Amino acid sequence: MDYAQQVDAVSRSVFKDVVTLANGKPARTVCLRQNFSAPVQALWDITTQPERLAVWFAPVSGDLRMNGRYSITGNASGTVTECHPPQGFALSWELGEAVSAVRVNLKELQGHGEGETTTTELELLHTFPVDAHWNKYGPGAGGVGWDMTLVGLALHLAGLPKPTEEEWSTSKEAVSFTQRASERWRDAAIEGGEDAKWAREAGDRTTAFYVPGWEPGSSK
């Protein structure tokens, strides 16, 4: 996979002063958008069927329907709060004591004419409370994680296997991908109105978190 191309294929935004979460705390939303050469129904199936999710994302169990509870192995759990097949869904995202919200929107852009390639836009929004974790890492902590998720989806749609954790952690291409994605989230934060000094420092902490031993100015 061309990881540099994958970084460029995703558009990223950070929204300030969004509607607060249920707990009333101030929140920020990170938004990723990428177009995939697939019909909207195909992307709906890939992003909602447990047997498909286990291949490119992670094992997901539970009652995957409106108001059902779900659990991602080794990650978050929560409740399905909206379900609009095949246009999208929304979830509470509960990780330990941290509660946030995820929404996935799918929009078919073209492909109705003969010979045209069907393209579907996937938009993923994750709304986080402004807490100690956000103040330390900013949008990159969650954003880079979702970037890695889109790598798995892109590979799956291309008929390629998802790398193992060991393969990913030892790959120079993956390290470069992580650094580039973290930089894009830093830039998105600044463009979204966040303080530039804070965004740069939070971005550096995010990169160091994902790439052990990395330091600002390092080429690792």
Secondary structure, DSSP 4 states (H G I P E B T S, - for coil): --HHHHHHH-EEEEESSPPP-TT---EEEEEEEEEESS-HHHHHHHHH-HHHHHHHT--EEE--STT-EEEETTS-EEEEEEEETTTEEEEEEEETTEEEEEEEEEEEEE--STTPPPEEEEEEEEEEE-SHHHHHHTTHHHHHHHHHHHHHHHHHHTT-PPPPHHHHHT-HHHHHHHHHHHHHHHHHHHHTT--HHHHHHHHHHHHHHHSTT--TT---
